[in-house]
Amino acid sequence: MQFKDYYKILEVEKNASAEQIKKSYRRLAMTYHPDRNPGNLAAEEKFKEINEAYDVLSDAEKRKKFDVMFDGQKNTDDFYTRSAQNTTTSAEDSWFERAKRGGYSEFFNNFFKNSSLFKGDNFTGKINISLQEAYTGSTRILNVLGNELRLKIKPGISDDTLLKIPEQGYPGVAGGRRGDLYVRVGVTPDPLFTRRGDELFTEVYVDIYTILLGGYIMISTLSGNIKIAIPQGIEYGKQLRIRSKGMPVYNTPGVYGDLFVKVKYSLPKNISDKEKELIEQLRDLRTKISNN
């Protein structure tokens, strides 16, 4: 995109008054008006360029923004005064309206119809929360550029999610709006649960007797302890699915993923003589049943 020097286009100095800008505009508009240059495409483009420059430099606010970009300096609010509104119905005015309908340059559209040009810089930061906080939701008080902001984190947020808080970044330039605040949320690993999307995975060790006979055990979930059934003779490493005990689905209240519990067990150590005797009896009984 090519930079356009609107002062040069209107053949005026940077410190030209509003009246000087208007006078030069009218002179150039007369010179390059399409009615005076029929079929001259170069004159037609020059005429549009002149009107574009006048649109900017005749408006005090647009001119201030252009000057910020032009020389990197920020003008005071009273450096320029808004010129009186032109209420005439001269031919030049009608040409101007027709030229605007013809469309302005890419430079104009990007810099004067797009307010983001003068928007302040974005401010970025990062916070970490626990998996339990990601489950229940959380609130953080952030100190950003001297301002305290309350950041609400919804339940079910994923690790490395980038949250956007509009217009809480650095101040804008020449009246432009503030930049945005971006906060990256990290979810720290949990010692008990592994997360995959909205599903949680954990494992429990069950005593050998419950494995042999079946029964119930208590397990921990992010919503509290619950009792689950252990089927008799369940295989080592088998996963049990506990519905709706996983993570909340982000931005979908009341909907949860599932919890998967891997069942493990180990043989008892340091068994007593009495236990050994009973186990031997159980072995003998099992042998008789197998032989029959």
C-alpha positions as CSV (number, residue, x, y, z in Angstrom):
1,M,0.0,0.0,0.0
2,Q,1.5,3.3,-1.1
3,F,1.6,6.3,1.3
4,K,-0.2,9.3,0.1
5,D,1.0,12.8,1.1
6,Y,-2.2,14.7,1.1
7,Y,-0.4,18.1,1.6
8,K,1.6,17.5,-1.5
9,I,-1.5,16.4,-3.4
10,L,-3.3,19.7,-2.5
11,E,-0.1,21.7,-3.1
12,V,0.0,23.2,0.4
13,E,2.4,23.3,3.3
14,K,1.8,21.2,6.4
15,N,1.0,24.3,8.4
16,A,-1.5,25.6,5.9
17,S,-4.7,27.1,7.3
18,A,-8.1,25.6,6.6
19,E,-8.8,28.5,4.2
20,Q,-5.6,27.9,2.3
21,I,-6.5,24.2,2.0
22,K,-10.0,25.0,0.7
23,K,-8.7,27.6,-1.8
24,S,-6.1,25.2,-3.2
25,Y,-8.6,22.4,-3.4
26,R,-11.1,24.5,-5.4
27,R,-8.4,25.6,-7.8
28,L,-7.2,22.0,-8.4
29,A,-10.7,20.7,-8.6
30,M,-11.5,23.2,-11.4
31,T,-8.4,22.2,-13.2
32,Y,-8.9,18.4,-13.1
33,H,-12.7,18.2,-13.2
34,P,-13.8,15.5,-15.6
35,D,-16.1,17.9,-17.4
36,R,-13.1,20.0,-18.4
37,N,-11.1,16.9,-19.3
38,P,-13.5,14.6,-21.2
39,G,-12.0,11.1,-21.7
40,N,-8.8,11.9,-19.8
41,L,-8.5,9.0,-17.3
42,A,-5.4,10.5,-15.7
43,A,-7.2,13.7,-14.9
44,E,-10.2,11.8,-13.6
45,E,-7.9,9.8,-11.2
46,K,-6.2,13.1,-10.2
47,F,-9.6,14.6,-9.5
48,K,-10.5,11.7,-7.2
49,E,-7.1,12.0,-5.4
50,I,-7.6,15.7,-4.8
51,N,-11.1,15.1,-3.3
52,E,-9.7,12.3,-1.1
53,A,-7.0,14.6,0.2
54,Y,-9.5,17.4,0.9
55,D,-11.8,15.0,2.7
56,V,-9.0,14.4,5.2
57,L,-7.3,17.8,5.5
58,S,-10.6,19.7,5.7
59,D,-11.7,17.7,8.7
60,A,-9.8,18.6,11.9
61,E,-10.0,15.1,13.5
62,K,-8.9,13.3,10.3
63,R,-6.1,15.8,9.8
64,K,-4.8,15.3,13.3
65,K,-4.7,11.5,12.8
66,F,-3.0,12.0,9.4
67,D,-0.4,14.2,11.1
68,V,0.3,11.6,13.7
69,M,1.1,9.1,11.0
70,F,2.9,11.7,8.9
71,D,5.5,12.8,11.4
72,G,5.0,10.6,14.5
73,Q,4.1,13.6,16.6
74,K,0.9,13.9,18.6
75,N,-0.8,17.2,18.2
76,T,-2.6,19.1,21.0
77,D,-6.4,19.2,20.8
78,D,-6.4,23.0,20.1
79,F,-3.7,23.0,17.4
80,Y,-6.2,22.9,14.7
81,T,-9.7,24.3,14.6
82,R,-12.5,22.7,12.7
83,S,-13.3,24.8,9.6
84,A,-16.7,26.2,9.2
85,Q,-19.1,23.9,7.5
86,N,-19.5,24.7,3.8
87,T,-23.1,25.4,3.1
88,T,-22.7,26.6,-0.5
89,T,-24.1,24.7,-3.4
90,S,-21.2,25.4,-5.8
91,A,-20.2,23.2,-8.6
92,E,-17.1,22.2,-6.8
93,D,-19.2,20.7,-4.0
94,S,-21.3,18.6,-6.3
95,W,-18.1,17.4,-8.0
96,F,-16.8,16.4,-4.6
97,E,-19.9,14.3,-3.8
98,R,-19.7,12.6,-7.1
99,A,-16.0,11.9,-6.6
100,K,-16.7,10.2,-3.2
101,R,-19.2,7.9,-4.9
102,G,-16.4,6.8,-7.2
103,G,-14.5,5.3,-4.3
104,Y,-11.4,6.2,-2.4
105,S,-7.9,4.7,-2.4
106,E,-6.7,1.7,-0.4
107,F,-4.6,4.1,1.7
108,F,-7.7,6.1,2.7
109,N,-9.8,3.1,3.5
110,N,-7.1,1.5,5.6
111,F,-6.1,4.7,7.5
112,F,-9.2,6.8,7.8
113,K,-12.2,4.4,7.6
114,N,-10.5,1.8,9.8
115,S,-10.3,3.1,13.4
116,S,-7.9,0.2,14.3
117,L,-5.0,2.2,12.8
118,F,-4.9,4.4,15.9
119,K,-5.9,1.7,18.4
120,G,-3.4,1.2,21.2
121,D,-1.2,-1.8,21.5
122,N,-2.5,-5.1,23.0
123,F,-1.3,-6.2,26.4
124,T,-0.7,-9.9,26.9
125,G,-0.2,-12.0,30.0
126,K,-0.5,-15.5,31.4
127,I,-2.1,-17.1,34.5
128,N,-2.1,-20.7,35.7
129,I,-5.1,-22.5,37.4
130,S,-5.5,-25.9,38.8
131,L,-7.6,-28.6,37.1
132,Q,-10.0,-28.3,40.0
133,E,-10.4,-24.6,39.2
134,A,-10.9,-25.5,35.5
135,Y,-13.7,-27.8,36.6
136,T,-15.5,-25.4,38.9
137,G,-14.6,-22.1,37.2
138,S,-12.5,-19.4,38.8
139,T,-12.0,-15.7,39.2
140,R,-8.7,-13.8,39.1
141,I,-8.0,-10.2,40.0
142,L,-5.5,-8.9,37.5
143,N,-3.4,-5.7,37.8
144,V,-3.1,-4.4,34.2
145,L,-1.4,-1.1,33.6
146,G,-2.4,0.1,37.0
147,N,-6.0,-1.0,36.8
148,E,-7.5,-3.9,38.7
149,L,-9.6,-6.2,36.5
150,R,-11.8,-9.1,37.5
151,L,-11.3,-12.0,35.1
152,K,-14.0,-14.7,35.2
153,I,-12.9,-18.1,34.0
154,K,-15.8,-20.3,32.9
155,P,-15.9,-24.0,33.9
156,G,-14.4,-26.4,31.4
157,I,-11.7,-24.1,30.1
158,S,-8.9,-25.9,28.3
159,D,-5.1,-25.6,28.8
160,D,-3.5,-22.8,26.8
161,T,-6.8,-21.0,26.1
162,L,-6.4,-17.4,25.0
163,L,-9.0,-15.1,26.5
164,K,-9.6,-11.6,25.0
165,I,-10.8,-8.7,27.1
166,P,-11.6,-5.8,24.8
167,E,-10.1,-2.3,25.3
168,Q,-8.1,-3.1,28.4
169,G,-4.7,-2.8,26.7
170,Y,-2.6,0.3,26.1
171,P,-4.2,3.7,25.3
172,G,-4.8,4.5,21.7
173,V,-3.2,7.2,19.6
174,A,-4.9,10.5,18.5
175,G,-8.2,9.5,20.1
176,G,-8.1,5.9,19.0
177,R,-9.6,3.3,21.3
178,R,-7.5,1.2,23.7
179,G,-5.9,-2.0,22.7
180,D,-7.1,-5.3,23.9
181,L,-6.0,-7.5,26.8
182,Y,-5.1,-11.1,26.0
183,V,-4.7,-13.6,28.8
184,R,-3.4,-17.1,28.2
185,V,-4.8,-19.5,30.7
186,G,-2.7,-22.5,31.6
187,V,-4.1,-25.5,33.4
188,T,-1.5,-27.2,35.6
189,P,-1.2,-31.0,35.5
190,D,-3.1,-32.9,38.2
191,P,-1.6,-35.8,40.2
192,L,-4.8,-37.8,40.1
193,F,-6.5,-37.1,36.8
194,T,-5.4,-37.0,33.2
195,R,-7.5,-34.9,30.9
196,R,-8.2,-35.5,27.2
197,G,-10.7,-33.0,26.0
198,D,-13.8,-33.2,28.2
199,E,-12.9,-36.7,29.5
200,L,-10.9,-37.5,32.6
201,F,-8.9,-40.6,33.3
202,T,-7.7,-42.0,36.6
203,E,-6.8,-45.3,38.1
204,V,-7.5,-47.1,41.4
205,Y,-5.9,-50.0,43.2
206,V,-8.5,-52.5,44.6
207,D,-7.8,-55.2,47.1
208,I,-7.7,-58.8,45.8
209,Y,-10.7,-59.8,47.8
210,T,-13.0,-57.2,46.2
211,I,-11.6,-58.3,42.9
212,L,-12.4,-61.9,43.6
213,L,-15.8,-61.3,45.2
214,G,-17.0,-58.0,43.6
215,G,-18.1,-55.1,45.7
216,Y,-18.1,-51.4,46.1
217,I,-15.3,-48.9,46.6
218,M,-15.1,-45.1,47.1
219,I,-13.2,-43.1,44.5
220,S,-12.4,-39.4,44.2
221,T,-13.8,-37.2,41.5
222,L,-13.5,-33.4,40.9
223,S,-17.1,-33.1,42.2
224,G,-16.4,-35.1,45.4
225,N,-16.2,-38.8,46.5
226,I,-18.6,-41.3,45.0
227,K,-19.2,-45.1,45.4
228,I,-18.7,-47.3,42.4
229,A,-19.3,-51.0,41.8
230,I,-16.4,-53.4,41.1
231,P,-17.6,-56.4,39.1
232,Q,-16.6,-59.8,40.4
233,G,-13.4,-61.0,38.7
234,I,-12.7,-57.8,36.8
235,E,-9.6,-58.1,34.7
236,Y,-6.5,-56.1,35.6
237,G,-6.3,-52.8,33.8
238,K,-10.0,-52.8,32.8
239,Q,-11.5,-49.4,32.5
240,L,-14.9,-48.5,34.1
241,R,-16.8,-45.6,32.5
242,I,-18.5,-43.2,34.9
243,R,-20.8,-41.0,32.9
244,S,-20.9,-37.2,33.4
245,K,-18.1,-37.2,35.9
246,G,-15.5,-35.7,33.5
247,M,-14.9,-32.1,32.7
248,P,-17.7,-29.6,32.1
249,V,-18.1,-28.8,28.4
250,Y,-16.9,-25.2,27.9
251,N,-19.7,-22.7,27.3
252,T,-22.3,-25.5,27.6
253,P,-23.7,-25.4,31.2
254,G,-24.9,-28.7,32.6
255,V,-23.1,-30.9,30.1
256,Y,-20.1,-33.0,31.2
257,G,-17.7,-35.5,29.8
258,D,-17.1,-38.9,31.3
259,L,-14.6,-40.3,33.8
260,F,-12.7,-43.4,33.0
261,V,-11.4,-45.5,35.9
262,K,-8.7,-48.1,35.3
263,V,-8.8,-50.9,37.9
264,K,-5.6,-52.3,39.2
265,Y,-4.7,-54.5,42.0
266,S,-1.6,-56.1,43.7
267,L,-1.1,-59.2,45.8
268,P,-1.1,-58.8,49.5
269,K,2.2,-58.9,51.3
270,N,3.2,-60.3,54.7
271,I,0.2,-62.5,55.0
272,S,-0.4,-64.2,58.3
273,D,-0.4,-67.9,59.0
274,K,-4.2,-67.9,59.3
275,E,-4.6,-66.2,56.0
276,K,-2.1,-68.6,54.4
277,E,-4.1,-71.5,55.8
278,L,-7.4,-70.1,54.4
279,I,-5.8,-69.5,51.0
280,E,-4.5,-73.1,51.0
281,Q,-8.0,-74.3,51.8
282,L,-9.4,-72.2,48.9
283,R,-6.7,-73.6,46.6
284,D,-7.7,-77.2,47.5
285,L,-11.4,-76.4,47.0
286,R,-10.7,-74.9,43.7
287,T,-8.7,-77.9,42.6
288,K,-11.5,-80.3,43.5
289,I,-14.0,-78.2,41.6
290,S,-11.8,-78.2,38.5
291,N,-11.3,-82.0,38.7
292,N,-15.0,-82.7,38.8
